[in-house]
């Protein structure tokens, strides 16, 4: 009997080591010089016990809680800035004056109106609560004022109507505020006490249910009596503060007083003195100052006057009698005692930031030098080699005679002409038959004129026919773009190789290489670019968190001396508009290319074409520019979009001053009636001039004769030279076939094409051409004041833009 033998697939188990001891020498030999992980790492993690882990977690919670309490205690205290509250009535039935009357309670504290005598802002000092508030207000229709004041407000107090909550204007204002970023907010209802007692409970329940859509899990407070106003103030003082990322890293200031000193040379420019409380971060005089809506400026010095709104009056003790003390207000202070302490910081010309926004390009920087004799001779030799053409000629033919012998391609010209002429005659006959049938149908139809009413005449008087015609044309273009994306007609009067000479073909839009530094426009010589934007942003933010900035601390009342400011800024402030200033981080005054991700707003239905002038709210800046639209993808090339689509997020590219994300973005469009309508909202993506926006053009042709995989295509080109010019570009069809041009037929643009499969007669042959596009330099920091927004039919008259 034969013994069993195991095959080659038998499982081999690892042998037991048997307790073999390894010494240190054998371990080092096996390691072959590799070091342990603890030796390589810079920070050695300590293994903590469970008790130590719990203790450490409780310490971190305690530190965070103390930081939140310290921030809450500082806001509105004697050492911190006043608690700034923006009051926004969301319905036209709400009485703002009545709400301010309830909040201006003399029993609660001291009330100071602003120096211009307006009742739209006041300071409330409450020593009993150890808190001080600064109340301001803005109507929802004054859109830019609401958005600007919300950027610096600590809390927004929304006043609601008990029956409807908010009207259409208030709803539009809320959409803009939510898109920009809401700070801490509180909801108050005005007018509930005026309703019958039986209806008050039902009204509050219905209103709470309606408010949940916008403000989930928020409590409604009442504002009808002095007692309810006191409860509202306590709620505002004890509320947890929410942070806005784009303002927390900047020092900013809301102007309480403004003075203008004209310069001796020019009365239109001068020194602007802005007084207010420093917020956010410490303010350095060497940094630039951005006045919202007016531009960037330099500061000369920072003064430290006495706080005009102290929570507790100052006490001055007499040097002769220390026991005798006298309480004085800030306005009664002796000026002589403050002259030595008035100047807090003066600007250092060596450390001060420059106002340079653009690079001054050198026209001779890229100038080509004159070639040497050696280079000219090499070029001639290369030209002779490349210009040699091999031809078959009869024996005895000289080189001069061989130049006159035509190739085979040059002999087939007459047949194509005759073939195309016959085809054109057939096409003209078909057109004449169609026109005759249309005329017969028109003769059979009968026109009837109906009576018109007087209301129609009055309605037509308000309609702008020119604007209606432009808007209709725009709707047609948007509809065609949706049905036939990127398809254009080949011009008949201009050769396609000239019309599309800046375009190129790509084997694959995703994988084909494209140099981002190739064929840059002249405007790119004026902008700034980071070598690594992410690292620069990280370094600047780290310096803000760790480095102590010299200058005015948060909560100080200071006066900024801003130089070279136009007198229009003061006139704008005296008309009642707020003046808000932000300190700029390094590089934020320089121009570059900003990319923003935006989504179409649900209330905007009108078509928005690329390169139209739009109004931007980007972070704390406000400006006008003409952007490009492109797809939001992770590739290195991004396809250009001709219209702002509503179904997906797009990237907006524009020339603008550098802003470090995160920052909110709002896009507005100015209509013909002066109103600004919100069309898109989003956020700042990056500052990257190398982001390539590629425009695609699709030329279409129709198969005329089909022979399995071969086909004759017409109407893509209209002359022989264009077919030869675009011969290397790959073709595709709408039904997924791929192909290329074999040769031209005749002189009227017909061409023989080969495909990877059988072509259908109802298919369409396409050719994709690409070129890189750049935004237009239309940046304008001045934004005109809009007409107050109301719910109405809005018709815009926007000039047609050149899509190329």
C-alpha positions in Angstrom: 0.0 0.0 0.0 1.5 3.3 -1.1 2.0 6.0 1.6 0.2 9.4 1.3 2.3 12.3 0.2 1.3 15.9 0.8 0.9 18.1 -2.2 2.5 21.6 -2.9 -0.6 23.4 -1.6 -0.3 22.0 2.0 -0.6 24.6 4.7 2.7 25.5 6.4 2.2 26.8 9.9 4.7 29.1 11.6 7.0 27.1 14.0 6.8 27.9 17.7 9.7 30.1 18.9 10.1 28.1 22.0 11.0 31.0 24.3 14.2 32.0 22.4 15.8 35.0 24.1 16.9 37.9 21.9 19.7 40.0 23.2 20.2 43.8 22.6 22.8 43.1 19.9 20.6 40.8 17.8 17.7 43.3 18.1 20.0 46.1 16.8 21.2 43.9 14.0 17.6 43.1 12.9 16.6 46.8 13.1 19.4 47.7 10.7 19.9 51.2 12.1 16.2 52.1 12.3 15.3 54.3 15.3 12.3 53.9 17.5 9.2 56.0 17.0 9.6 57.9 20.3 13.1 58.9 19.4 12.0 60.3 16.0 9.0 62.3 17.2 9.5 65.8 18.6 6.7 65.6 21.1 6.5 62.4 23.1 2.8 61.7 24.1 2.5 60.8 27.8 0.1 57.9 28.5 -2.3 59.4 31.0 -4.4 57.4 33.3 -8.2 57.7 33.2 -8.2 59.9 36.3 -5.7 62.2 34.8 -7.6 62.3 31.5 -10.8 63.3 33.3 -8.9 65.9 35.3 -7.4 67.4 32.1 -10.8 67.5 30.3 -12.3 69.3 33.3 -9.5 71.8 33.2 -10.1 72.5 29.5 -13.8 73.0 30.1 -13.1 75.3 32.9 -10.7 77.4 30.9 -13.2 77.7 28.0 -16.0 78.7 30.4 -13.9 81.3 32.0 -12.9 82.7 28.6 -16.6 83.0 27.6 -17.5 84.6 30.9 -14.6 87.1 30.6 -15.7 88.1 27.1 -19.3 88.5 28.2 -18.3 90.6 31.3 -16.0 92.8 29.2 -18.7 93.7 26.6 -20.6 96.7 27.8 -18.6 97.1 31.0 -16.6 100.1 32.1 -13.4 98.6 30.7 -14.9 97.3 27.4 -16.7 98.9 24.5 -20.4 99.6 24.8 -22.8 96.8 23.8 -23.9 97.9 20.3 -27.4 96.9 19.5 -28.9 97.3 16.0 -32.7 97.6 16.0 -34.3 96.4 12.8 -38.1 96.6 12.4 -39.3 93.9 10.0 -42.8 95.2 9.3 -44.0 98.6 8.2 -46.6 98.7 11.0 -43.9 98.7 13.7 -43.3 102.0 15.5 -39.6 102.5 15.9 -40.0 105.6 18.0 -42.3 103.8 20.4 -39.7 101.1 20.9 -37.0 103.6 21.5 -39.2 105.4 24.0 -39.5 102.3 26.0 -35.8 101.6 25.9 -34.9 105.2 26.9 -36.1 104.7 30.5 -34.7 107.3 32.8 -35.3 105.1 35.8 -33.1 102.3 34.2 -30.1 104.6 33.5 -28.8 107.7 31.8 -29.7 108.4 28.2 -27.3 110.3 25.8 -28.5 111.1 22.3 -25.9 111.4 19.6 -24.3 114.7 18.8 -26.2 115.2 15.5 -29.5 115.3 17.4 -31.0 112.4 15.6 -33.3 110.0 17.5 -32.1 107.0 15.6 -29.2 106.3 18.0 -28.6 106.8 21.7 -26.3 105.6 24.5 -27.9 104.0 27.6 -25.8 103.9 30.7 -27.0 101.6 33.5 -24.8 101.5 36.6 -27.2 99.3 38.4 -26.8 96.5 35.9 -23.1 97.5 35.3 -23.8 97.6 31.6 -23.9 100.3 28.9 -25.7 99.9 25.5 -25.4 101.8 22.3 -28.7 101.5 20.3 -28.8 102.2 16.6 -31.5 101.6 14.0 -31.9 101.0 10.3 -34.9 100.4 8.1 -34.9 97.2 6.1 -35.4 99.1 2.8 -32.1 100.9 3.3 -30.2 97.7 2.4 -26.6 98.7 2.4 -26.9 100.6 5.7 -28.4 97.5 7.4 -25.7 95.3 6.1 -22.9 97.7 7.0 -24.2 98.2 10.6 -24.8 94.4 11.0 -21.0 93.9 10.3 -20.1 95.8 13.5 -23.2 95.2 15.7 -22.8 92.9 18.8 -26.5 92.1 18.8 -29.4 92.6 16.3 -32.8 93.2 17.8 -35.5 92.2 15.3 -39.0 93.8 16.0 -41.8 91.6 14.7 -45.5 92.3 14.0 -47.9 90.2 16.1 -50.1 89.3 13.2 -47.7 88.7 10.2 -44.3 88.7 11.8 -42.5 90.4 8.8 -43.5 91.7 5.4 -41.9 91.2 2.0 -39.3 93.9 2.7 -38.4 92.4 6.0 -38.1 88.9 4.5 -35.8 90.3 1.8 -33.7 92.0 4.5 -33.5 88.7 6.5 -32.3 86.8 3.4 -29.4 89.3 3.0 -28.5 89.2 6.7 -28.5 85.4 6.9 -26.3 85.3 3.8 -23.8 87.8 5.2 -23.7 86.1 8.7 -25.8 86.9 11.7 -24.2 88.0 15.0 -26.1 87.5 18.2 -29.8 88.3 17.7 -33.0 88.7 19.8 -36.7 88.6 18.7 -39.2 91.1 20.2 -42.9 91.4 19.3 -44.5 94.9 19.5 -48.2 95.4 19.7 -49.5 92.3 21.4 -51.0 94.2 24.3 -53.2 96.2 21.9 -55.0 93.0 20.8 -58.0 91.5 22.7 -57.1 89.3 25.7 -58.7 86.2 24.1 -56.6 86.6 20.9 -53.2 87.3 22.5 -52.4 83.6 23.3 -53.5 82.4 19.8 -51.5 85.2 18.1 -48.4 84.3 20.1 -48.7 80.6 19.2 -49.2 81.3 15.5 -46.4 83.7 15.4 -44.0 81.3 17.2 -44.9 78.6 14.6 -44.3 81.0 11.7 -41.0 82.2 13.2 -39.6 78.6 13.5 -38.9 78.5 9.8 -36.4 81.3 10.1 -35.4 81.2 13.7 -35.7 77.6 15.1 -35.6 77.3 18.9 -35.7 81.0 19.6 -37.8 82.7 22.3 -40.1 85.6 21.5 -40.0 88.6 23.9 -42.6 91.3 24.3 -41.9 95.0 24.0 -45.0 96.9 25.1 -44.3 98.2 28.6 -41.4 99.5 30.7 -41.2 96.2 32.6 -40.9 94.2 29.3 -38.3 96.6 28.1 -36.3 96.0 31.3 -36.5 92.2 30.8 -35.4 92.7 27.2 -32.3 94.6 28.4 -31.4 91.9 30.8 -31.7 89.3 28.0 -29.4 91.4 25.8 -26.8 91.7 28.6 -26.7 88.0 29.5 -26.9 86.5 26.0 -24.1 84.4 24.6 -22.2 86.2 21.9 -21.9 84.7 18.4 -18.8 85.5 16.4 -18.4 86.5 12.8 -15.1 85.1 11.4 -14.4 87.9 8.9 -14.5 90.7 11.6 -12.9 88.9 14.6 -9.4 89.1 13.1 -9.6 92.8 12.3 -9.7 95.9 14.5 -12.9 97.9 13.6 -14.6 101.0 14.8 -18.0 102.6 14.6 -17.7 106.4 14.4 -19.5 108.3 17.3 -18.0 111.7 16.3 -16.3 112.9 13.1 -14.3 116.1 12.4 -12.7 117.2 9.2 -9.7 119.5 8.8 -9.1 120.5 5.2 -5.5 120.7 3.9 -3.9 123.9 3.0 -3.2 122.9 -0.6 -6.6 121.4 -1.5 -9.9 122.0 0.3 -11.4 118.8 -1.2 -8.9 116.6 0.8 -7.9 116.8 4.4 -7.4 115.0 7.7 -10.5 113.1 9.0 -10.7 112.6 12.8 -12.8 109.6 13.7 -13.8 109.0 17.3 -15.1 105.7 18.6 -14.4 102.5 20.6 -11.9 100.0 19.4 -13.4 96.5 18.8 -12.2 93.1 17.6 -8.4 93.4 17.9 -5.9 96.0 19.0 -5.5 98.9 16.5 -2.0 99.8 15.2 -1.5 103.2 13.7 0.9 101.8 11.1 -1.8 99.6 9.5 -4.1 100.8 6.8 -7.7 101.8 7.5 -10.6 100.9 5.2 -13.6 103.1 5.5 -16.6 101.1 4.3 -17.8 102.4 1.0 -15.0 105.0 0.5 -11.7 103.2 0.2 -8.3 102.6 2.0 -6.4 105.3 3.8 -3.3 105.8 6.0 -3.4 107.0 9.7 -1.1 109.7 11.1 -1.7 109.3 14.8 -4.1 107.9 17.4 -5.3 110.1 20.3 -6.7 108.8 23.6 -9.4 111.4 24.7 -11.5 110.9 27.8 -14.4 108.5 27.4 -17.5 110.7 26.8 -19.8 107.9 28.1 -18.3 106.6 31.3 -20.3 104.0 33.2 -19.2 105.5 36.5 -18.4 109.3 36.8 -14.8 110.1 37.3 -13.7 111.1 40.8 -11.0 113.7 41.3 -9.6 114.2 44.8 -8.3 117.5 45.9 -4.5 117.6 46.6 -5.1 119.9 49.7 -7.9 117.9 51.2 -7.7 114.1 50.2 -10.9 113.4 52.0 -12.8 115.8 49.7 -13.8 114.3 46.4 -15.8 115.6 43.4 -17.7 113.7 40.7 -17.3 115.2 37.1 -18.4 114.2 33.7 -16.0 113.7 30.8 -17.1 116.9 29.2 -16.2 118.8 32.3 -12.6 117.5 32.5 -9.8 119.9 32.5 -8.1 120.0 29.1 -4.7 121.0 30.5 -4.5 117.7 32.5 -5.0 115.7 29.3 -2.6 117.3 26.9 0.4 115.2 28.0 -1.6 112.0 27.6 -3.6 112.8 24.5 -1.4 111.4 21.7 -1.4 107.6 22.1 0.7 106.6 19.1 2.2 108.3 16.0 2.8 106.6 12.6 6.3 105.5 11.8 7.1 106.1 8.1 9.5 103.1 8.0 7.0 100.6 9.4 3.8 102.1 7.9 1.9 100.0 5.3 2.0 101.4 1.8 -1.1 102.4 -0.2 0.2 100.7 -3.3 -2.6 98.6 -4.8 -1.1 97.7 -8.2 2.2 96.7 -9.5 3.6 99.2 -12.0 4.5 97.0 -15.0 7.8 97.6 -16.8 7.1 97.7 -20.6 10.7 96.7 -21.3 10.8 93.7 -19.0 9.7 91.2 -21.6 11.4 92.9 -24.5 13.1 90.6 -27.1 16.8 91.5 -27.8 18.2 91.6 -31.3 19.4 88.2 -32.5 23.1 87.7 -33.2 24.6 86.6 -36.5 25.1 83.0 -35.3 21.4 82.8 -34.3 20.3 84.2 -37.7 22.5 81.6 -39.6 21.1 78.8 -37.5 17.6 79.9 -38.2 18.3 80.0 -42.0 19.8 76.5 -42.0 16.8 75.2 -40.1 14.4 76.9 -42.5 16.1 75.4 -45.5 15.9 71.9 -43.9 12.2 72.2 -43.1 11.2 73.8 -46.4 12.5 70.9 -48.5 9.6 69.0 -50.2 10.0 65.6 -51.8 8.1 65.3 -55.1 7.9 62.7 -57.9 8.9 64.4 -61.2 9.9 63.2 -64.7 13.6 62.6 -65.4 15.5 65.7 -66.5 13.2 68.1 -64.6 15.1 71.0 -62.9 14.4 72.2 -59.4 12.9 75.4 -60.9 10.5 73.4 -63.1 9.6 71.1 -60.1 8.2 74.1 -58.2 5.5 74.6 -60.8 4.2 71.0 -60.7 1.0 70.7 -58.7 0.2 68.1 -56.1 -2.7 65.7 -56.4 -4.7 67.8 -53.9 -4.5 70.8 -56.2 -6.1 69.0 -59.2 -9.5 68.2 -57.7 -11.0 71.7 -57.5 -13.5 72.0 -60.3 -15.6 69.0 -59.4 -16.2 70.3 -55.9 -17.3 73.7 -57.2 -19.9 72.1 -59.6 -21.1 69.7 -56.9 -21.6 72.5 -54.3 -23.3 74.8 -56.9 -25.9 72.1 -57.8 -26.5 71.5 -54.1 -27.0 75.2 -53.4 -29.6 75.5 -56.3 -31.6 72.6 -54.7 -31.5 74.3 -51.3 -32.7 77.6 -52.8 -35.6 75.8 -54.6 -36.7 74.2 -51.3 -36.6 77.6 -49.6 -38.8 79.2 -52.3 -41.3 76.4 -52.0 -41.5 76.9 -48.2 -42.0 80.7 -48.7 -44.8 80.1 -51.2 -46.7 77.7 -48.8 -46.3 80.3 -46.0 -47.9 83.0 -48.2 -50.8 80.7 -49.1 -51.4 80.1 -45.4 -51.3 83.8 -44.7 -53.9 84.5 -47.4 -56.2 81.9 -45.8 -56.0 83.5 -42.3 -58.0 86.5 -41.3 -57.0 89.2 -38.8 -59.5 90.5 -36.2 -58.9 93.6 -34.1 -60.3 93.4 -30.5 -61.3 96.3 -28.3 -58.7 97.6 -25.9 -59.5 98.9 -22.4 -58.3 102.1 -20.8 -56.4 100.2 -18.2 -54.2 98.6 -20.9 -53.3 102.1 -22.2 -52.3 103.2 -18.8 -50.3 100.0 -18.2 -48.4 100.4 -21.6 -47.3 103.9 -20.6 -45.2 102.5 -17.8 -43.6 99.8 -20.0 -40.1 100.5 -21.5 -40.2 98.8 -24.9 -36.4 99.0 -25.3 -35.8 97.3 -22.0 -38.5 94.7 -22.7 -36.8 93.9 -26.0 -33.4 93.5 -24.4 -34.8 91.3 -21.7 -36.6 89.1 -24.2 -33.4 88.7 -26.2 -31.6 87.8 -23.0 -34.2 85.1 -22.1 -33.8 83.7 -25.6 -30.0 83.4 -25.2 -30.3 81.7 -21.9 -32.8 79.3 -23.3 -30.6 78.5 -26.2 -27.7 78.0 -23.9 -29.6 75.4 -21.9 -30.8 73.5 -25.0 -27.5 73.7 -27.0 -24.7 74.4 -24.5 -21.7 76.2 -25.9 -22.8 75.7 -29.5 -22.1 78.6 -31.9 -22.7 79.2 -35.6 -19.7 79.3 -37.8 -19.7 82.8 -39.5 -20.1 83.0 -43.3 -18.4 86.3 -43.8 -15.2 85.6 -41.7 -13.0 82.5 -42.1 -13.3 80.1 -39.1 -9.5 79.9 -38.8 -9.5 83.7 -38.2 -12.6 83.9 -36.0 -11.4 81.1 -33.7 -7.7 81.6 -34.0 -7.3 82.0 -30.2 -8.9 78.6 -29.6 -7.3 75.2 -29.5 -8.4 71.5 -29.5 -7.8 69.2 -26.5 -7.6 65.5 -26.5 -9.2 65.5 -23.0 -10.5 68.5 -21.1 -9.6 66.9 -17.8 -6.2 65.4 -18.5 -4.7 67.5 -21.3 -1.9 69.8 -20.0 -2.4 73.6 -20.0 0.3 76.0 -18.7 -1.3 78.6 -16.3 1.4 81.1 -17.2 0.8 81.0 -20.9 -0.5 84.0 -22.8 -1.4 86.1 -19.8 -3.1 89.5 -20.4 -1.5 92.8 -19.7 -3.6 93.2 -16.5 -1.8 90.3 -14.9 1.3 92.5 -14.8 -0.6 94.8 -12.4 -1.7 92.3 -9.8 0.0 90.6 -6.8 0.3 86.9 -6.4 1.3 84.7 -3.4 3.8 82.0 -3.8 1.7 80.0 -1.3 -1.5 81.7 -0.4 -2.5 79.1 2.3 0.8 79.3 4.1 0.7 83.1 4.1 -2.8 83.2 5.4 -1.9 80.7 8.2 1.1 82.7 9.2 -0.8 86.0 9.4 -3.6 84.5 11.4 -1.0 82.9 13.8 0.6 86.2 14.4 -2.7 87.7 15.2 -3.4 85.1 17.9 0.1 84.9 19.4 1.8 88.3 18.8 0.9 91.2 21.0 0.1 94.2 18.8 1.2 97.7 19.9 -1.5 100.3 19.8 -5.0 101.0 21.1 -6.5 98.1 23.0 -10.0 96.8 22.7 -12.5 98.9 24.5 -10.5 102.2 24.4 -12.2 105.4 23.2 -9.8 106.8 20.6 -9.6 109.4 17.9 -8.0 108.4 14.6 -6.3 111.0 12.4 -6.8 109.7 8.8 -4.9 111.5 6.1 -5.8 112.4 2.5 -9.5 111.8 2.9 -12.0 113.4 0.5 -14.6 115.8 1.9 -17.4 113.7 0.5 -16.9 111.2 3.4 -17.8 113.8 6.0 -20.8 115.0 3.9 -22.0 111.4 3.7 -21.8 111.1 7.5 -23.6 114.4 8.1 -26.5 113.2 6.0 -27.1 110.4 8.6 -25.2 107.5 7.0 -23.0 105.5 9.4 -19.2 105.6 9.2 -17.5 102.3 9.8 -13.8 101.7 9.6 -11.8 98.4 9.5 -8.1 98.0 10.0 -6.5 96.0 7.2 -4.3 93.0 7.6 -1.0 92.8 5.6 -1.5 92.7 1.8 -5.3 93.4 2.0 -5.0 96.6 0.0 -3.3 94.9 -3.0 -5.2 93.9 -6.1 -5.3 90.3 -7.2 -7.8 87.7 -8.6 -10.5 86.6 -6.2 -12.5 83.4 -6.6 -15.9 83.1 -4.8 -18.3 80.2 -4.7 -21.9 81.5 -5.0 -25.4 80.0 -5.4 -28.3 81.6 -7.1 -30.8 83.2 -4.7 -34.3 81.7 -4.8 -36.0 85.0 -5.3 -33.9 86.0 -8.4 -35.4 84.8 -11.7 -33.9 87.2 -14.3 -31.0 85.9 -16.4 -27.6 87.1 -15.3 -25.0 87.1 -18.1 -21.2 86.8 -17.5 -19.2 90.1 -17.5 -22.3 92.1 -16.4 -21.5 94.7 -13.8 -22.6 93.5 -10.3 -22.3 94.8 -6.8 -20.3 92.8 -4.3 -20.4 92.6 -0.6 -17.2 90.6 0.2 -16.4 90.5 3.9 -16.3 94.1 5.0 -15.7 95.5 1.5 -18.3 96.8 -1.0 -17.4 97.3 -4.7 -18.6 97.0 -8.3 -17.0 94.6 -10.9 -17.7 92.5 -13.9 -17.1 88.8 -13.0 -16.7 85.6 -14.9 -18.7 82.4 -14.1 -17.2 79.0 -14.1 -17.9 75.5 -12.8 -16.9 74.6 -9.2 -14.8 71.4 -9.6 -11.6 70.0 -8.2 -9.8 69.8 -11.6 -7.1 72.2 -12.8 -9.3 73.5 -15.6 -12.8 74.9 -15.0 -15.3 75.4 -17.8 -16.7 78.9 -18.4 -20.4 79.4 -17.9 -22.2 82.1 -20.0 -25.1 82.5 -17.4 -25.5 82.3 -13.7 -27.3 79.0 -13.4 -29.9 78.2 -10.6 -29.3 74.5 -10.2 -25.7 74.4 -9.1 -23.0 76.4 -7.3 -20.6 78.4 -9.5 -17.3 80.2 -9.0 -17.2 83.9 -9.6 -13.8 85.3 -10.7 -13.0 89.0 -10.5 -10.2 91.5 -10.0 -10.5 92.9 -6.4 -8.4 93.7 -3.4 -7.0 90.7 -1.5 -9.3 89.4 1.3 -8.4 86.4 3.5 -11.1 83.8 3.9 -13.4 83.0 5.6 -15.6 85.8 4.3 -19.2 85.9 3.2 -20.2 87.1 -0.4 -23.4 88.7 -1.6 -24.0 89.7 -5.2 -26.5 92.4 -6.1 -27.6 93.7 -9.5 -28.6 97.3 -10.0 -31.9 97.7 -11.9 -33.0 100.5 -14.1 -35.2 101.9 -11.4 -32.2 102.3 -9.0 -33.0 99.3 -6.8 -30.5 96.7 -5.9 -31.8 93.1 -6.1 -30.0 90.1 -4.5 -29.1 87.5 -7.1 -26.6 85.2 -5.4 -24.9 84.4 -2.0 -21.8 82.4 -1.1 -18.4 82.6 0.4 -14.8 83.5 -0.6 -12.9 80.5 -2.0 -9.4 81.6 -2.6 -7.1 84.3 -4.0 -5.5 82.5 -7.0 -4.7 84.1 -10.4 -3.6 80.7 -11.7 -7.1 79.3 -11.5 -7.8 78.7 -15.2 -11.3 79.5 -16.6 -11.6 77.8 -20.0 -14.2 78.8 -22.5 -15.6 76.1 -24.8 -17.0 76.7 -28.3 -18.8 73.8 -30.0 -19.0 73.9 -33.8 -21.7 71.6 -35.3 -22.0 69.9 -38.6 -24.6 67.6 -40.2 -23.8 64.2 -41.9 -24.7 64.5 -45.6 -23.7 61.0 -46.9 -23.0 58.0 -44.6 -20.9 55.0 -45.6 -20.8 52.8 -42.5 -17.9 54.4 -40.5 -17.2 57.1 -43.1 -19.4 60.1 -43.6 -19.5 63.4 -45.5 -20.2 66.3 -43.1 -21.3 69.8 -44.2 -22.2 73.1 -42.6 -19.4 73.0 -40.0 -17.1 75.0 -42.3 -17.7 76.9 -45.5 -14.3 76.9 -47.2 -11.5 74.4 -47.9 -8.8 76.2 -45.9 -10.8 76.0 -42.7 -11.2 72.2 -43.0 -7.4 71.8 -43.5 -6.7 74.2 -40.5 -8.9 72.3 -38.1 -8.0 68.8 -39.4 -6.0 67.7 -36.3 -8.8 68.4 -33.9 -10.9 65.4 -32.8 -14.6 65.1 -33.6 -17.4 63.7 -31.5 -21.1 63.3 -32.0 -24.1 63.8 -29.7 -24.6 60.0 -29.7 -21.1 59.2 -28.4 -19.1 58.5 -31.6 -15.5 59.7 -31.9 -13.8 60.5 -35.2 -11.5 62.8 -37.1 -11.3 64.7 -40.5 -9.8 62.6 -43.3 -9.8 65.2 -46.1 -11.8 68.2 -47.5 -14.2 67.7 -50.4 -14.5 70.7 -52.8 -14.1 74.3 -51.8 -17.3 74.9 -49.9 -16.4 73.3 -46.6 -17.6 69.7 -47.1 -15.3 67.1 -45.5 -14.8 63.4 -45.4 -14.7 62.1 -41.8 -14.0 58.7 -40.2 -15.6 57.6 -37.0 -15.2 54.6 -34.5 -18.6 53.2 -35.4 -21.6 53.5 -37.7 -23.1 57.0 -37.8 -26.8 57.6 -37.6 -28.4 60.0 -40.0 -30.1 62.0 -37.2 -26.8 62.4 -35.3 -24.9 65.7 -35.1 -21.1 66.0 -35.5 -19.4 68.4 -33.1 -16.0 69.9 -32.7 -14.9 71.3 -29.3 -12.5 74.3 -29.2 -11.1 75.9 -26.1 -9.4 79.1 -24.9 -8.6 80.6 -21.6 -10.6 83.7 -20.6 -9.8 86.4 -18.0 -12.1 88.9 -16.1 -12.3 92.5 -17.1 -10.6 95.1 -15.0 -13.7 97.0 -14.0 -13.2 97.2 -10.2 -14.8 100.3 -8.7 -14.9 100.9 -4.9 -17.7 103.4 -5.2 -21.2 101.9 -5.0 -24.1 104.3 -5.6 -26.9 104.5 -3.0 -29.8 102.3 -4.0 -33.5 103.3 -4.0 -35.2 101.8 -0.8 -36.3 98.3 -1.6 -40.0 97.6 -1.9 -42.0 94.7 -3.2 -42.8 95.5 -6.8 -42.4 94.3 -10.4 -38.7 95.0 -11.2 -37.6 95.3 -14.7 -33.9 95.8 -15.4 -32.2 97.3 -18.4 -28.8 95.9 -18.6 -26.6 96.6 -21.6 -25.6 93.7 -23.7 -22.0 92.5 -23.0 -19.6 91.1 -25.5 -19.3 87.4 -24.6 -15.9 87.1 -26.1 
